[in-house]
Amino acid sequence: AFGYPDSAIQVGTVFYATGNAFLSVANCEITNCNSHNNGVTYASLGNVSFTNCLIHNNIGIGGIMRASIGGSITFLNCTIAENTVEPGESLIYSTSTSNGFCNFYNSIIANNGGAPLFTAFTQENAENCVITDSDVAGQPGIMLNIDETPPSFVDAANGDFNLLPFSSGVDWGNNAYNESDYDLNHEPRIQFTTIDAGCFESNQIYQSGGVIYVDKDATGSNNGLNWANAFTTLTSALAIAADGDEIWIAEGTYYPTASADATIAFTLAANASIYGGFNGTETMRSERNPVEHEVILSGNIGDLALETDNSKIILD
C-alpha cells in the first residue's frame, strides 16, 4: 500500500512560490522528502525553476511537484528519477488549468514507477529530454526530440545518477537552453560539442569498436567498461553493442532472461562480435582460453529441473 514512515510525514513543501513570486533553485540534490498534499514544491500564482538539479527518491501525495492557479514549474538540465507518487497521480501535478505551464528542457525523467509525467497544466512542454516509464502522449504542448531509451546511469540503485558514456542522455540536449558553466559535479557543463541531458555531463566518449566486458561474478558498477565493472548479464551488453564492438565474456553460464518467459532470446547486434574463454583479467583477446574458461549460453530457464519450460530460441 502507498504510505509514509510515521517519522517522515510532512504536510507542506520544501519550496513554495506564491503571489507572482519567482523562485530559482540551482545545483541542488533533492532527495528523501516525504510530502503530503502539496508536493516537494508548490507554485501558486508563482513560478519555480530548477537548473542542474538531481531530484530522486522522494515520495509525494499530489505529485512530487505541484502547482495551482496559474503556477508554473520549469526544469532545465535536471535528472528526476526513482520517485514515488500515489497511484493514479502524476509526477508534476496542477490543480488548475488556469495559465499554468510545466516545461522540461535537456532533462532526464526515468524510473518513477510508471507515473504520468504531468497533469492539468494549460501547456506542458518537453524538448531534448530522455523520458522513460512516463507517458507523455497527447499532452497539450510541445514534445520535441524525446528519447524513450533508458538513460543508463552508473549505479542508480545506490544513488549514482552520473551517465555512462553510451547513455541515451549523452549529447542529447540543446546547447541553446544552457544557462550554466558547470554541472552538478562542478564539471564543465559542455564536455565535448553538445550538452548532455540531465544534471551531470559525461566526461567519457563511448566509441564503437570498443570492448564491452561481461562477467556474471563481477561486483562493480555493472556498466561493462572493464572487468571490475563488467555487466553481469550478456543481455545487458547486447543491448548497447554497436557496429564493430567486441563483447568479451568471462567463464560461466549465462541465460537470456531471469524470468520464465521462453520467448526471450539473446538478440545479437549487427556487426558486433562475441568472444568467450576469458577468466576476467585479460587485456588482449589472444589471452583467452575457451577450453579452460568455458562460456555456456543456456536456455534452461524457469525450473531448472524441467525441460518443458526452457527457452524456445537461444540466439536470435
Salt bridges, closest charged atoms under 4 A:
GLU29 OE2 - HIS56 NE2 2.61
GLU201 OE2 - ARG189 NH2 3.04
ASP217 OD1 - LYS216 NZ 3.26
GLU246 OE2 - ARG285 NH2 2.46
GLU251 OE1 - HIS293 ND1 3.07
